Amino acid sequence: MAALAGCEGITNQSFEASPVGLSTDAQERLQLREVSQDTLSFSESAADGNVSVSVTSHTAVYSRAAALGGL
């Protein structure tokens, strides 16, 4: 078995983006309203099972029409 110098502990990693959104004040000033939020996670493992990675991201959708009373 061979190992790369300094690469211990990289076999199982998880990354998650911090959710970012507009404050209520910013939404009012920009005439936007949040209409949906979603979280997406993706995981992948190597065929031998020795390496796995998980990535999570967050999204938010804003609408000017919704803020102005439309759909």
DRENPA-3360 file (N, C-alpha, C; in nm, 2 decimals, always signed):
BEGIN
1 = MAALAGCE = +0.08/-0.12/+0.00/+0.00/+0.00/+0.00/+0.09/+0.12/+0.00 ~ +0.04/+0.22/-0.07/+0.12/+0.35/-0.08/+0.03/+0.46/-0.03 ~ +0.09/+0.56/+0.03/+0.01/+0.68/+0.08/+0.09/+0.80/+0.04 ~ +0.01/+0.91/+0.01/+0.08/+1.03/-0.02/+0.11/+1.11/+0.11 ~ +0.22/+1.17/+0.11/+0.27/+1.25/+0.23/+0.17/+1.36/+0.25 ~ +0.12/+1.38/+0.37/+0.03/+1.49/+0.41/-0.11/+1.47/+0.36 ~ -0.15/+1.36/+0.32/-0.28/+1.34/+0.26/-0.37/+1.25/+0.35 ~ -0.33/+1.24/+0.48/-0.41/+1.16/+0.57/-0.54/+1.24/+0.59;
9 = GITNQSFE = -0.65/+1.16/+0.61/-0.78/+1.23/+0.65/-0.86/+1.29/+0.54 ~ -0.81/+1.26/+0.41/-0.89/+1.32/+0.30/-0.98/+1.21/+0.24 ~ -0.99/+1.10/+0.30/-1.07/+0.99/+0.24/-1.22/+1.01/+0.25 ~ -1.26/+1.08/+0.36/-1.40/+1.11/+0.38/-1.42/+1.25/+0.41 ~ -1.48/+1.33/+0.31/-1.49/+1.47/+0.32/-1.64/+1.51/+0.30 ~ -1.67/+1.62/+0.37/-1.81/+1.67/+0.35/-1.80/+1.82/+0.34 ~ -1.86/+1.88/+0.25/-1.86/+2.03/+0.23/-2.00/+2.08/+0.22 ~ -2.03/+2.19/+0.29/-2.16/+2.25/+0.29/-2.15/+2.40/+0.28;
17 = ASPVGLST = -2.21/+2.45/+0.18/-2.21/+2.60/+0.16/-2.30/+2.66/+0.27 ~ -2.27/+2.77/+0.31/-2.36/+2.84/+0.41/-2.47/+2.91/+0.33 ~ -2.59/+2.89/+0.38/-2.70/+2.96/+0.31/-2.69/+3.11/+0.32 ~ -2.72/+3.17/+0.20/-2.71/+3.32/+0.19/-2.84/+3.37/+0.14 ~ -2.89/+3.47/+0.20/-3.02/+3.52/+0.15/-3.03/+3.67/+0.18 ~ -3.13/+3.73/+0.12/-3.15/+3.88/+0.14/-3.23/+3.90/+0.27 ~ -3.19/+4.00/+0.34/-3.26/+4.04/+0.46/-3.40/+4.09/+0.42 ~ -3.49/+4.10/+0.52/-3.62/+4.15/+0.49/-3.61/+4.30/+0.44;
25 = DAQERLQL = -3.52/+4.37/+0.50/-3.50/+4.51/+0.46/-3.45/+4.52/+0.32 ~ -3.35/+4.44/+0.28/-3.30/+4.44/+0.15/-3.41/+4.40/+0.05 ~ -3.49/+4.30/+0.08/-3.60/+4.26/-0.01/-3.69/+4.37/-0.03 ~ -3.73/+4.45/+0.07/-3.82/+4.56/+0.06/-3.76/+4.67/-0.03 ~ -3.63/+4.70/-0.01/-3.57/+4.81/-0.09/-3.55/+4.77/-0.23 ~ -3.53/+4.64/-0.26/-3.52/+4.59/-0.40/-3.65/+4.55/-0.46 ~ -3.75/+4.56/-0.38/-3.89/+4.51/-0.43/-3.89/+4.37/-0.47 ~ -3.83/+4.28/-0.38/-3.83/+4.14/-0.41/-3.89/+4.06/-0.30;
33 = REVSQDTL = -3.94/+3.94/-0.32/-3.99/+3.86/-0.22/-3.93/+3.72/-0.25 ~ -3.89/+3.65/-0.14/-3.84/+3.51/-0.16/-3.96/+3.42/-0.18 ~ -3.95/+3.34/-0.29/-4.06/+3.26/-0.32/-4.03/+3.11/-0.30 ~ -3.90/+3.07/-0.29/-3.87/+2.94/-0.26/-3.72/+2.92/-0.22 ~ -3.70/+2.81/-0.15/-3.57/+2.78/-0.10/-3.55/+2.63/-0.13 ~ -3.43/+2.59/-0.15/-3.40/+2.45/-0.17/-3.26/+2.41/-0.12 ~ -3.24/+2.29/-0.09/-3.11/+2.24/-0.05/-3.09/+2.11/-0.13 ~ -2.97/+2.11/-0.19/-2.93/+1.99/-0.27/-2.81/+1.93/-0.22;
41 = SFSESAAD = -2.81/+1.80/-0.19/-2.69/+1.73/-0.15/-2.65/+1.62/-0.25 ~ -2.52/+1.61/-0.26/-2.47/+1.51/-0.36/-2.36/+1.43/-0.29 ~ -2.36/+1.30/-0.29/-2.26/+1.22/-0.23/-2.21/+1.12/-0.34 ~ -2.08/+1.10/-0.33/-2.01/+1.01/-0.42/-1.91/+0.93/-0.35 ~ -1.90/+0.80/-0.38/-1.80/+0.72/-0.32/-1.72/+0.64/-0.43 ~ -1.59/+0.62/-0.40/-1.51/+0.54/-0.49/-1.56/+0.40/-0.49 ~ -1.53/+0.33/-0.60/-1.57/+0.19/-0.62/-1.52/+0.10/-0.50 ~ -1.40/+0.13/-0.45/-1.34/+0.05/-0.35/-1.39/+0.09/-0.21;
49 = GNVSVSVT = -1.47/+0.20/-0.20/-1.53/+0.24/-0.08/-1.43/+0.32/+0.01 ~ -1.31/+0.34/-0.03/-1.21/+0.41/+0.05/-1.22/+0.56/+0.05 ~ -1.29/+0.62/-0.04/-1.30/+0.76/-0.06/-1.45/+0.80/-0.07 ~ -1.49/+0.90/+0.00/-1.63/+0.94/-0.02/-1.63/+1.10/+0.00 ~ -1.72/+1.16/-0.08/-1.73/+1.30/-0.07/-1.88/+1.34/-0.07 ~ -1.92/+1.44/+0.01/-2.05/+1.48/+0.02/-2.05/+1.64/+0.00 ~ -2.13/+1.69/-0.09/-2.14/+1.83/-0.11/-2.29/+1.88/-0.10 ~ -2.31/+1.98/-0.02/-2.45/+2.04/+0.00/-2.45/+2.18/-0.04;
57 = SHTAVYSR = -2.54/+2.22/-0.12/-2.56/+2.36/-0.15/-2.70/+2.41/-0.13 ~ -2.72/+2.54/-0.12/-2.85/+2.60/-0.09/-2.88/+2.70/-0.19 ~ -3.01/+2.71/-0.23/-3.05/+2.81/-0.33/-3.18/+2.88/-0.27 ~ -3.19/+3.01/-0.32/-3.31/+3.08/-0.29/-3.35/+3.16/-0.41 ~ -3.49/+3.16/-0.44/-3.54/+3.23/-0.56/-3.62/+3.35/-0.51 ~ -3.60/+3.46/-0.57/-3.67/+3.58/-0.54/-3.75/+3.63/-0.66 ~ -3.87/+3.70/-0.63/-3.95/+3.74/-0.74/-3.99/+3.89/-0.72 ~ -3.98/+3.97/-0.82/-4.03/+4.11/-0.81/-4.18/+4.11/-0.82;
65 = AAALGGL = -4.24/+4.03/-0.91/-4.38/+4.02/-0.93/-4.45/+3.98/-0.80 ~ -4.40/+3.89/-0.73/-4.46/+3.84/-0.60/-4.45/+3.96/-0.50 ~ -4.35/+4.04/-0.50/-4.34/+4.15/-0.41/-4.43/+4.26/-0.44 ~ -4.47/+4.27/-0.57/-4.56/+4.38/-0.61/-4.70/+4.33/-0.62 ~ -4.73/+4.21/-0.56/-4.87/+4.16/-0.55/-4.91/+4.07/-0.67 ~ -4.82/+4.04/-0.76/-4.85/+3.95/-0.87/-4.82/+3.81/-0.84 ~ -4.82/+3.72/-0.94/-4.79/+3.58/-0.91/-4.65/+3.57/-0.89;
% end
